[in-house]
Structures are given as C-alpha cells and as structure tokens.
Amino acid sequence: MIQLRNVERSYKTGAGATYVLRRINLDIQAGDFVTVMGPSGAGKSTMLSILGMLDDGWAGEYHFLDHAVHKLDRKKRADLNRQYIGFVFQSYHLLDNLTVYENLDVPLSYRNVSRGQRASMVAEVLDRFQIVGKKDLYPSQLSGGQQQLVGVARAVVGNPKLILADEPTGNLHSSQAKEIMELFKKLNDQGTTIVQVTHSEANAAYGNRTIQLFDGWIANDPKNEPVPNTTASIG
Amino acid sequence: METLLHDLRYGVRMLRKSPSFTAIAVLTLALGIGSTVAIFSVVDQVLLHSLPYPDADRIMYVSQTERGGNELHYASSPANYLDWVAQNHVFSVMAASRGWQGNLGGDRPERVRLSMTTASLFPLFAVHPMLGRGLESEDEEPSNDHVAVLSYGLWNRRFGADPGLINQSITLNNETYTVVGVMPSNFLPDGYGELWVPSPWGVPSHPLVPSQDPRQFRDRNYLDVWGRLKPGVTQHQAEQEMSAIARRLEKQYPDSNDGIGVGMMSLQDSVVSDIRPVLYVLLAAVAFVLLIGCTNVANLLLARSSGRTREISIRIALGAGRRRIVSQLLTESVLLAVAGGLLGIVIAAWAVPTLVALGPSEIRDYGNIGVNLEALAFAVVVSILTGVLFGLAPALHASEGKVSDSLKEGERGSTAQRGRTRTALVVAEVALSLILLIGAGLTVRSFVRVLRVDPGFDASHLLVFGVGLPPSASADEQDRFYRQVAEKLETLPGVQSAGAVSRLPLSGGNSGRSFKLPGSAKDYSADIRVETPRYLQTMGVSLLKGRYLDEHDIAGATPVIVVNEAFTKSVFPGEDPIGKYITDFGPGMDKLQIVGVVGNVRHVALEAAPRAEVYLPFGQAHWTSAFVAVRTKTSDPLALVPAVQNAVWSVDKTVPLAGVRTMQDLIARSLVQRKFTMTLLAIFAALAVVLAAIGLYGAMSYSVSQRTREIGIRMALGAQKKDVLKMVVGQGMGLAAIGVAVGIAGSLGMMRLISGLLFGVSATDPVTFILLAMVLAGVAFAANYIPARRATAVDPMVALRYE
C-alpha cells in the first residue's frame, strides 16, 4: 500500500539545512497496524504528515496504492488524502464551534458527497461509535475520551483505507486510552490500515509492527535491515 | 505620580513597540477628530454663536406674508412699514433699508452695493461705529441727506483704511456725499450694503423712482425691515400684535392690503435658514466618520487585547491589583487619544480655512471662523471614552478570577465574547459607511441632475457685467445709455452680439408685477425684464412664436411685450397669445401687446421651476440699472474685458463695470452651496468607506489568525484552498451583508432628512441604493480577500503543532 524510498525532509536554517528525516525506506502493506516510536524530535510526526500528504517539502519517492505521490501536484495529493486517509490527533482537534454531528460532517463536506448520503454516513458512524445521544453536543461538553472517540469517528467517517493517528491517547487517562486502542484494533481487524505514532509500549502492543525512529533515521524496523551508522551526525 | 510616570513610559514603549497599530489608530482618530472639529467649528460659529450684536436674539426680521401663511415675502412696502412703526407696542425700535447699486466716483469708478436705510438701523443693531458716527434722524432731512457711512471692507479696500476720511467728501452717483462714519467689519445687518446712506423721507425711496416721496407707496414692496423686541416681549406676543395691525391695515386699505399679513423670524434664522440644513447634514456626516473611526480603534484595541490577556493575567498573578492594571491600560488609551487629538487639530486647522473658502456666502461672510476649542474638547473626550471603554475590556476580563484559565488556555476563553463584540462593531461600521455613501451618492446624483438642467439659454462664450447711471439721470438718458452701450459693444471685433437686461438669470435678484387681462378683474403676476434689442438673441433664448423685440420698439411706438412659455401656459393655456393684450402692468403700462413667445429661462436657480416672464423694451419701459450680456467669438470671453470696458466708457466715462464674469462662472456661483455639500459629503463618505474597509480587513485578519488551528484541521480533513477561501470570504461577506442590510434600512429612514437638499432624485432612489450597496460590497470583498488569501497559506502541520 505504501512505499517510501529514500524520503528525506529538511528545513532551511541560517547555517544550511537541518534534516528531520533521512533516507527513509519503508513498506507498509494493506491491513498493517504499524506503530512509529522514538524520542521527541525523531521525526515521527513529520513522517505521519508526509504519509498523510499534508507536507510537500520532502524529497524521494512515495508510492501510495497505485499512485506515485512524488510525481503528483499538491491538488492531486489533496485528492488522495480526501479519498483514502483519515487523521486522528493527540489534541483531538475537534472544531470548537461545531457540534459532534457537524464535526463528523466536515470531512465529508470536502468530498463530492451529496447531502443525503452525508447524512446517512454520519448517522451510521454515530451509531457504530454509540454516540448518537451526543450528536448535538459541542466538544467542550464532552470528556477527553469522548472527544477522542469523536476524533476517531471523524477519521473513519469517509471509510478511509488508511488511518494516521498522532499520539491518539496522549491526552487520555489509561482506561480511556484502552478504549480508543481497542477501537483501532477493531478497525484494523475490519481491514483498515493504521499507522500510529506513540510513546506508549502498551499502545504499540496493539499493532503488528513497530518502527523506531531516531534523529530522523529509521533505527529499527522488523521488516527491514537497520540502516548503518544511525548515530552519524545529522545535516 | 511615580506610578503615572511609569505607566506613561510603559504606554509610550508599548505604542512604539507596535508602530503600525499606533500609526493606524492615531491616524484613524485624527481623521475622525479633525473632520468633526472642522465642521463643528463652522457650525458653532455660524449656527450656535449669536450674531455679533448686543442681545442679537431679540432682533427680528419682519416681513409681509400671505395672511395666515408662514412664508415671508422678504419685502415690505414703505407705507405699511411706517404704520407698523406707528402702531406697534412690541418693538423698541424698527428699521428699514433697501439695497441697490451706486457708482462710486474717483480715479477708478467703482460700482458698489449701496443700502438706503432709516437712521434707526444703527441704534437697532446697537453697534458702535469704528470711526465717526452712524446715521442719525437729522440726516433724514432732504437738505442733510448727502452723508454716508462706509463698511469696513469698502473703507479698507477703496480708501486704504484712511482714518482721516471722516468728514471728507466722496462722489456717489455723481453727487457729493460726506463720510460721517465707518462701521466695524462684523456689521453686516442686511448682508448686502458696503455703504449706507439716509432716507430723505424717513423711509427708503423706490430705486426705480428715487425722486418720488415713497411714504404713500403701499403696493410697492422693496424694503427689508427689522425690529428689536422690547424687554419682556416674546416673539409670539410680537407676532400676535403685528398680525392684529396687519388686519387693521387690511380693512383700512383693502385695495393694496387684501390678504397681506405680517410675519417674523429671528435675525439669526433669517441669515442662516438656507445653510442650516446643510451644516446639520454635514455635522451628522462627520459624527458618523468619528463613530466609524472610534469603532475601528475599538476593534484594533480589542484585537490587541486578545494578545495581551496573557500578559495581564501574569501581572495579576504576580500581585498587580485591578486598579493598577486598569490605570496602566487607561494611560495607553489616553496616550492614543491625545496623539490622535493633536494630529486632529493639525488636520482641522488646515481644513477649516479650506472649508470656509469652499463654502457659500453664508459661511464666508463670517470671516473669522477658526478651529473651535469646544469642538476639539468634545471630540477628544469622545475618543478617550471610546479608547478607555475598549482598553479596559481585557483588564476587566482578566481580573474576573479567570487568571488560571487564561494562563492555561491562552486566549480561547474570551475569544467568543470578543468575537461577538468585534462582529457587531464591524457590522455597525459597514452600516454607517453605507448610510454616508448613499447620502453622498444622492447629492452627487442631484448635482449631476442640476448640471443637466437646460437653463433656457446658452452660457458658453458669454461675458456679463452690471452697469448703471446715477439715479439723477432721466429715464430717457438711462434707456438711451443701455441701448448705446449694447450697440457700441457689437462693433467690437470678437463680439458677436450684445444686449442689456434689467435682471440677469441666476444673478440673485428678481422683480415681479401684477397685471390684468382686458375686461377681466382677475389678477395675474409675472416677473418683469426690461431689455435692449438682441438681448434675448445674445443669450440664446429660443423664439417659439412671433418675433423678438427690436430697434423699432421704442418710446412712442405701439407698446409691445414678449412673454415666455410659462406665461403662456398660465395665462393663455391652449391659446395663441400673439396679438393679445395685458393691462395694468405698472405706471404708464396700461395696454401691452404680445408680439412674441420665447422659451423659459431658469432665472432664480437651475433647480427652480421657470416662472412667467414678461420682456419689455427699454424706452417703452424703464429701469435704473442693467446687466449687459456679450456673446463673444472667443473661447475666453474674459480676454475681451479691457475692450468692453473702453466701449462702455466711450459712452459715459464715469460709469464703472460691476461683477464682470462669464455666464458659466455665474452658473457655477449659483451652485456653490450644492457643490459644497456634495464635495464634503463625498469626502466624508470616501473616508468612511476607507475606514470601514480597514476595519473589515482588520477584523478578518484577526479572525484568520484566531482560526489558524481550525483552518489547519480543516485542511488536514481535506479542505482545499478554495474551500478555505470560500469560508473566510464568506464569513467576511456575511458580516458585510448584515452591515449593508442595516445600512440600507438606516438610509431609508435617514435619507428623508436630506430630501430638501436633493434635486431630481428621490431620497429612496433604488438605483443609488443598489449601486452603492454593490460598491461597498466590492470594497468589503477586497478587504476580505487579502486575509482570506493569507488563510489559504496556513500550513496544516504548523497549525496543528502550535499547541
């Protein structure tokens, strides 16, 4: 489903370029549940942004399904994002001024989905996540766990093939976190590919593969040989 | 004190830290304060301050009216005036005068504005002469009447402010007069005279028959009359008694006084009644500009306060009391207002003289209008209050015990409340600016309509001026003089034709008379014009039927007249008037035959409907002064002035030319007040729109900065640039649409207030309303588009990480 070849991401600084990802080679198959771990600044979130096509400033090759993403312009990448990918954020990132129902409707509103079809898709997700009773509440009226539940619901409402989750339980206490991870597991069992970034070993245990990032390099990937000299200086 | 100094230092530092905020806020306040102060200064001097006469509010302008009507005739007859003086118990003194023109002799003969007045004018206005004395009752004896009092302007201009002029002789209308006094510059009782001479019969003579005793004239109305109320007498009491006198006179003299009443208005009202609505409209307009300016600053401060909630919370957490925080923010707001006020004074000081120069004579005549400190104080207080009000908002919020929330959550807690306030302010701004824009639009359309009015003559290539022989010249001499002047002018190279007329269109004067038709007792009235042959042709007034007056229409020939279309319509509707007669059109004009019908001429004003007019030939009729119209072959008629002057002097070298100008200039002068209103309203509307656009831009920029996270989330969820653009522009245009709707509703109500200033366009003209609403919507779109474009550049990665 995903192939990254020699993907690099750098930022221009006064002294030259600072690399946050270096020579990333990664294969993810459909149905995988991949966990990306590593210390702060290792490049985890950047990798997720590249996978989610929110970042354009990288070099290398990226194949997603049958598409050579590196050859696509920004608009086509955005189309792929809309069609196949759902996001879950650590801070939930629900829109404060919209109700639960409206938050779920937002991603569909950016797709060419008719109003009637949108309504039935939102209703289906509300039902599936058992949050029908909360559909008219605003995010501020929900607990953190409930908000993240809505966050996950929003990520799956468009039936994505890939869910990218950036520390999805970072702001939740353990019982809420467990609930969310069970949900991811269930989605994965139903065929959705999931890539999560986490610091939690417990969360990583829900996945079937864990990649370690360190200073922008893949330090460990069970499916690939580790890249030598990972402690080499960066930049 | 130390705290204040500290706050001042900190305030200055904070303002310097955000130079663009400070510059925009100060400039906005300065424009609002400056324009308000400028207009208020004029209003205060012209409308609110009393005229420069002791107890000026007790001086009444008194005039004949239609019985039971409120409209003053602005002219009264000598016999009625004398009866009013003799019979009333409400005025301590009454006075009358009549204006005309006279030839002031000397090396450079000059035609001056001459007022013949009763001696009582001087005690009535209670102004002491600057030099010498005013006129006294002894001067009204026929043997003593050759004395004159000069205005300050004439004394200064013509006699170099010579203090030794008193008791010196001057030549007026070829007769010798002794100067007995000079009045101060603020003495403008009738708004006309440059020179006052006594009335030999105790009441001013008729200008067309100056040698006749006027005391029995009851049906010739040519006097301006004033009265000073006795102490304790109200205007209402005076009106009641004068009406009773009018009723007695009506019974006593039914032939002349049937239906004639008496009315009065305060002197102040009589002077400013025309300009008052204009000034009030302009005052309302600048108040709107100031309001919009204050709204903008409030918006800026609110936006800024969001960024400072955290700072204030930290200060409170570190032990600052509420009062301390408040005083600090107050100092900053006051600093802004003071800076805006200072710059406002500079703007007003520059604007007031320009305003006065642009203004109509009612404003220019005041002469000494300057920046008004009361207005300045008012505007500064308003802006300080506004600044304080909105400067305090974050302090009050921060001190409500939500410090920990503010510190934890940054700005989110108070955003919604402030957002609503800002939204309301932006809507108000758009609405106010649309009201101003529509007001300006309607006056501009009115002006265009007035310019399109066909005056009934061709103003291009026309040179016009006034001339007159002294009243001592006989009627024959005068009539011959005008004919000779016209003939002489026609011999000049560069002159196509020339003619003289008693009353020139748009020159400010008019004369009317009543007449009858043969065999009928019904009274008609028409304006009278006495002309030389080819005056009408020179003016380009079209001939509709019959013929123009010509060289054969002289004394002794059949008395003939030419009438205009309005005359025909009102007197002979549906009939051919050629060959018909009118009777009793004045002394010696018993039977006049109509020989031609000409087109209507807009005489009083371009906006005023044409009136019935009768043209008579000099020789068969008589007039003691005239205007000469010269149609030139050159595009610059003024280039012919020296030749024209020599031509007149070749007929009589003592006769000066007055008011030499082009006809187009005369038309422009007649439009000064309308142009003044239109120009200022347009300037204020433009200012308002710019301020509203800045306000909208600021609000949307702020909103975009506040919504960075939301925009980031939306983009992460699949929103494209066009979606974001649509969302932000949609939000801004939604506000603008509400503002436009409120503005249109407000305009529907408020434009009725300016309907009196409009011409040829309705106060609710849908074209103006729709067009200007679209213009404002366009401006709003531009103001929204820039922040919206910025919103599309939000990097979702950065936006989502910034927490």
Interface residues (C-beta under 8 A of the other chain):
Chain A: S45 T46 S49 G52 L54 D55 K75 A78 N81 R82 F87 F89 S91 H93 L94 L95 D96 V106 P107 Y110 R111 R154 G158
Chain B: R412 R709 E710 G712 I713 R714 M715 A716 L717 G718 A719 Q720 D723 P796 M797 L800 R801 E803
